[in-house]
Amino acid sequence: MDRHQLFGRLDKAWKDFQESHAGLSDSQLLVPGVTGAWSVRDIVAHVTTWEEEALKHLPLILKGERSPRYSAMYGGIDAFNARMTEEKKRLSLPEVIGQMNDIHGQLIDFIEAVPEDQFRGETRFRHRLRLDTYSHYPKHSRAIRQWRQREIPGDIQGEGVMKNRQYSQFALLAMANRKHKERCHIRSAIRELLAAELDLKNDANGTGVGRLTVLDRVHEALAELRGIDEQIQLGNTAIADETSTI
């Protein structure tokens, strides 16, 4: 796996998590009993908590350090989750949603700056990142969808969407922001590839095969960039459509 592949997995799982609760009204987001006593709002806050933990502990892993165990610090992971849930009860629903998008954006920015070798193989960095993010989101996406099927008969994406256009627009804006970040990352990768190609071209011992391999990767990156540009354009159109109906 490389950085691009990891971003693909993370973005897919994140998008699925966003879609799992998209369209719910404010009152529905606050209904308890989705997972234990938690509401969807509590789950969103919980997912953000573990992204915050990733931002706290991943830099330590990069330094070769080890984090204290949750059993020693809090009496276990369940106790930590309960403590953070209680602490975040003071946050309003808009604050929880805003914090979710802010922390996720910080995490993406952080991952973009991590050395590429941390994504190859099952490194401690990648293991911790997976546990806190793209293997964590799906558990809660499934729980939310199961609750919606139980408690909101019929089309789970139907009436709630019409009642909450502003939330849908907010989600679209967040997605557009992620796509712009992906675009910047790919453009940076293309610049690095072109620099490598120039080095090979100027290297008397360089091989033509090496240059062709690098150029092939440039073409692949350009194709990916065009795809993201198309997604951004579609997202901008969707945002305009949402705005016109609010």
Helices and strands as residue ranges (DSSP letters): H 3-21, H 26-29, H 40-62, H 70-73, H 77-87, G 88-90, H 93-112, G 116-119, H 124-132, H 137-151, H 159-163, H 165-202, H 208-245
